[in-house]
Amino acid sequence: MKNLRQLSFLELFGFLALILGVVIEGYALITRPGTVVSGDDMFGGAVVLALAVAFLHDRSLGLRLSLIALSTLGVGYFVFIHTQAWLWTILLAIAVAVFLIFCFGLRRDVRQNHTNWPQF
């Protein structure tokens, strides 16, 4: 039988932040979509998801990339609601994604693990 790994306090906090961030972003999309209040709520959810990435730093690459994508989409939604300009939305969303990737060392993980990827 497979042994279950105990969660540390930081990992538990990361999973709680993940759940809270997804709930906040879902709430922002459901209630009053397209309003400034919805954009502000979405930004709050994106910040909480960025915290989840920080605390789940030793989890799988797919989970971390998914969290970064959700956080980036939340920031993009916030920027679009406040500016109504696609150019600024795209530029700032890319900047946030690059910042999160470099801050949390995903580039290093990809370089270390690329030899384990299947060859086609």
C-alpha positions as CSV (number, residue, x, y, z in Angstrom):
1,M,0.0,0.0,0.0
2,K,1.1,3.5,-0.7
3,N,2.1,5.6,2.2
4,L,0.4,8.9,2.5
5,R,2.6,11.9,3.0
6,Q,1.7,14.2,5.8
7,L,1.1,17.8,4.8
8,S,3.3,20.4,6.4
9,F,1.7,23.6,7.7
10,L,3.0,25.5,4.7
11,E,1.5,23.0,2.3
12,L,-1.8,23.1,4.2
13,F,-1.8,26.9,4.0
14,G,-1.1,26.6,0.2
15,F,-4.0,24.3,-0.4
16,L,-6.3,26.6,1.7
17,A,-5.1,29.6,-0.4
18,L,-5.8,27.6,-3.5
19,I,-9.3,26.8,-2.5
20,L,-9.9,30.4,-1.3
21,G,-8.5,31.9,-4.5
22,V,-10.6,29.7,-6.7
23,V,-13.7,30.5,-4.7
24,I,-13.0,34.3,-4.8
25,E,-12.4,34.2,-8.6
26,G,-15.5,32.1,-9.2
27,Y,-17.6,34.4,-7.0
28,A,-16.3,37.4,-9.0
29,L,-17.3,35.8,-12.3
30,I,-20.8,34.8,-11.1
31,T,-21.8,38.0,-9.3
32,R,-22.0,41.2,-11.4
33,P,-19.7,40.1,-14.3
34,G,-18.1,43.0,-16.1
35,T,-18.3,45.5,-13.3
36,V,-15.5,47.2,-11.5
37,V,-16.4,45.4,-8.3
38,S,-16.1,42.1,-10.1
39,G,-12.7,43.1,-11.4
40,D,-11.5,44.1,-8.0
41,D,-12.7,40.7,-6.6
42,M,-10.9,38.9,-9.4
43,F,-7.6,40.7,-8.6
44,G,-8.0,39.6,-4.9
45,G,-8.4,36.0,-6.0
46,A,-5.4,36.3,-8.3
47,V,-3.2,37.5,-5.4
48,V,-4.4,34.7,-3.2
49,L,-3.6,32.2,-6.0
50,A,-0.2,33.7,-6.4
51,L,0.3,33.0,-2.6
52,A,-0.8,29.5,-3.2
53,V,1.9,29.1,-5.8
54,A,4.5,30.3,-3.4
55,F,3.4,27.9,-0.6
56,L,3.0,24.9,-3.0
57,H,6.5,25.3,-4.5
58,D,7.4,21.7,-4.2
59,R,4.3,20.3,-5.8
60,S,4.0,19.2,-9.5
61,L,4.9,21.5,-12.3
62,G,1.4,21.1,-13.8
63,L,-0.3,22.3,-10.6
64,R,2.0,25.3,-10.3
65,L,1.5,26.2,-14.0
66,S,-2.3,25.9,-13.6
67,L,-2.2,28.2,-10.6
68,I,-0.1,30.7,-12.4
69,A,-2.4,30.6,-15.4
70,L,-5.5,31.2,-13.2
71,S,-3.7,34.0,-11.4
72,T,-2.6,35.6,-14.7
73,L,-6.2,35.4,-16.1
74,G,-7.5,37.1,-12.9
75,V,-5.0,39.9,-13.3
76,G,-5.9,40.2,-17.0
77,Y,-9.6,40.4,-16.2
78,F,-8.9,43.1,-13.6
79,V,-6.8,45.1,-16.1
80,F,-9.4,44.8,-18.9
81,I,-12.3,45.8,-16.6
82,H,-10.5,48.9,-15.5
83,T,-8.9,50.0,-18.9
84,Q,-11.1,48.4,-21.5
85,A,-8.0,48.1,-23.6
86,W,-6.8,44.7,-25.0
87,L,-3.2,45.8,-25.6
88,W,-2.7,46.8,-21.9
89,T,-4.5,43.6,-20.8
90,I,-2.3,41.3,-22.9
91,L,1.0,43.2,-22.0
92,L,0.3,43.2,-18.2
93,A,-0.9,39.6,-18.2
94,I,2.3,38.5,-19.9
95,A,4.3,40.5,-17.5
96,V,2.6,39.0,-14.5
97,A,3.0,35.5,-15.9
98,V,6.7,36.0,-16.5
99,F,7.2,37.5,-13.0
100,L,5.5,34.6,-11.3
101,I,7.4,32.0,-13.4
102,F,10.8,33.6,-12.6
103,C,9.9,34.3,-8.9
104,F,9.0,30.8,-8.2
105,G,11.8,29.1,-10.1
106,L,9.7,27.2,-12.6
107,R,12.3,27.8,-15.3
108,R,14.9,26.0,-13.2
109,D,12.5,23.0,-12.6
110,V,11.8,22.7,-16.3
111,R,15.5,22.7,-17.2
112,Q,16.3,20.1,-14.6
113,N,13.5,17.8,-15.5
114,H,13.5,18.1,-19.3
115,T,15.7,15.0,-19.7
116,N,12.8,12.9,-18.1
117,W,10.3,14.0,-20.8
118,P,9.3,11.3,-23.3
119,Q,11.0,11.6,-26.7
120,F,8.7,11.6,-29.7
